[in-house]
Amino acid sequence: MQLTPVLAETPRDALISARNRCTIIGPVCPINDIFATAQKIVTMLDLGTTLLAAVERDPDALAIVDGDRRTTYAQWLGEIGRIAAALTALPIDRGERLVVALQNRHEMATLHWACQMIGVVMTPVNWRAKPDELDFVLTDAEAKAVVFEDTTASTVAAAKTAQRIPRIGIRGADGATLEFDALSAHDKTLASSRATARDWSLMLYTSGTTGRGKGVPRRHYPERAAALAHVAQNRYGYGETTLGVMPLYHTMGVRSLLAMALINGCFVCLPRFFATRALELIESEKVSNLYLVPTLYHDLLADSNFSAADISSVRKLGFAGAPMTDGLLQRLVDAFQPELFVNHYGSSEIYTFTICPDAHVKPGSAGKAGLNQRIRVVEIGATDPMTTLQANQEGQIIASLASDEAFEGYWNRPDADRKALHDGWYFTGDIGYWDRDGDLFVTGRVDDMIISGGENIMPVEVESVLSLHPAVAEVAVAGITDQRLGQRTVAYIKRRSDVDDASLDSYCRASGLADFKRPREYIFVQDVPKSPVGKILRRLLVAGEYEVDE
């Protein structure tokens, strides 16, 4: 089964064909210049060699911490090399998919790097996935093996496809046909990378909050380019330490792992987020940067141990995955007083869209295009990337597929390609606008937009206003069907302290929020439903799947 790429040929193959067809011979031929550049791209470092370079730079630097287990780069390379050799012996061949259902632990990170050494496609899945979800990924990806732990053993046991392939268990997990320790004790080791920059590195599956997830395959060179940009845009220095809590089935977690190798930094594993444990690790491991979704920042600040924790080592904050409310931004600035506070806007398909390095200075701004990107705002519903809009005109955000960080098309989903990829641009499905300074503001998803009485309302704008009320801990806004208005705006509030709907409505009136954007109803909930990476699941609110806080 093959990928459905944007073009029938790979970019390199297309350039070869074009060069061979070129009738102008000599150094003045533009296609020759382009081909020379393409050859340089193809011969850039693969990720396996990137790891070898890190070991050569500083073999004794601490690379990864997982509980009491502390591993240097040289020690880690030995284990990664044995795992890589063992996977090859199974055999799992270059370009084939290894599905991994693990939390953020030493073994998960080790497998990621082992795959990069041999050109096997690391295909991680959410460890909370249900059996039918895992079955879908195993079948769709044509997985050659699955790796799991106690937490995911019952899911693997109930997934029919898993019973037909090797099942590699971590630390005695039930149902394994092969133990991970046996791979780690393999009698051979791989001392050099067998991959190239053009090999497939990773296939993430989109969250699938509105249906089945889509496979997003990515090659080594865009993965490495994205990690390099992450280091530069977050101004990481040599030997930094990050909290490895964003899941390694998510692009944010993968970027944190790769970025640390580029700077010989340390990846501190936190298999599952608990705010108290996160604070302990920040203090004990002297974590220097945090890269989290807003939900996790909220939970850190809300933890009863926060005020007593030593967080002074953290100098750089970054967030992505969801908008951050104005209220949370300010609370984080007051608590951490960071040197840098980055709002990173991107996706699994193209890691970076835009970067705002001073998120707290201009709340809500996603900043300007990243180092490897071009961004446009076009008419909503358009498929022509030339239908660009002016400042303060709201439209759909699109990103260039010429980016070094871009994917080439979805896995076996030509329908998704036709919807999202047009004339060399990726149509994100997000809505936003440029301000007069040329900074991008993301106001929501096309699917989230509320149309009430003929007016367009973006939930994020209303949420930002309500988040600043001192009694509001969390807020989500959604549109509910209304016979008169079409949709009415409803705010779902998780309270920090006592407050009623009349007080919140008065607050909105006084804030300057346009009258037609004010919520017409307030519902107090025990929790705002979110995806595993912190995205608000508005469809669950609309469906009434929440618990009321009386």
Buried (B, 14 or more C-beta within 10 A) or exposed (E): EEBBBBEEEBBBEEBBEBBEEEEEEEEEBEBBEEBEEBEEBBEBBBBBBBBBEBBEEBBEBBBBBBEEEBBBBBBBBBBBBBBBBBBBEBEBEBEBBBBBBBBBBBBBBBBBBBBBBBBBBBBBBBBBBEBEBBBBBBEBBBBBBBBBBEBBBBBBBBBEBBEEBBBBBBEEBEBBEBBBEEBBEBEEBBEEBBBBBBBBBBBBBBBBBEEBBBBBBBBBBBBBBBBBBBBBBBBBEEBBBBBBBBBBBBBBBBBBBBBBBBBBBBBBBBBEBEBEBBBBBBBEBBBBBBBBBBBBBBBBBEBEBBEEBEBEBBBBBBBBBBBBBBBBBBBBBEBBEBEBBBBBBBBBBBBBBBBBBEBBEBBBBBBBBBBBBBBBBBBBEBBEBEBBBEEEEBBBBBBBBEBBBBBBBBBBBEEBBEEBBBEEBBBBBBBBBBEEEEBBBBBBBBEBBBEBEEBBBBBBBBBBBBBBBEBBBBBBBBBBEBEEBBBBBBBBBBBEEEBEBEEBBEBBEEBEBEEBBBBBEBBBBEEBBBBBBBBBBBBBBBEEEBEEEE
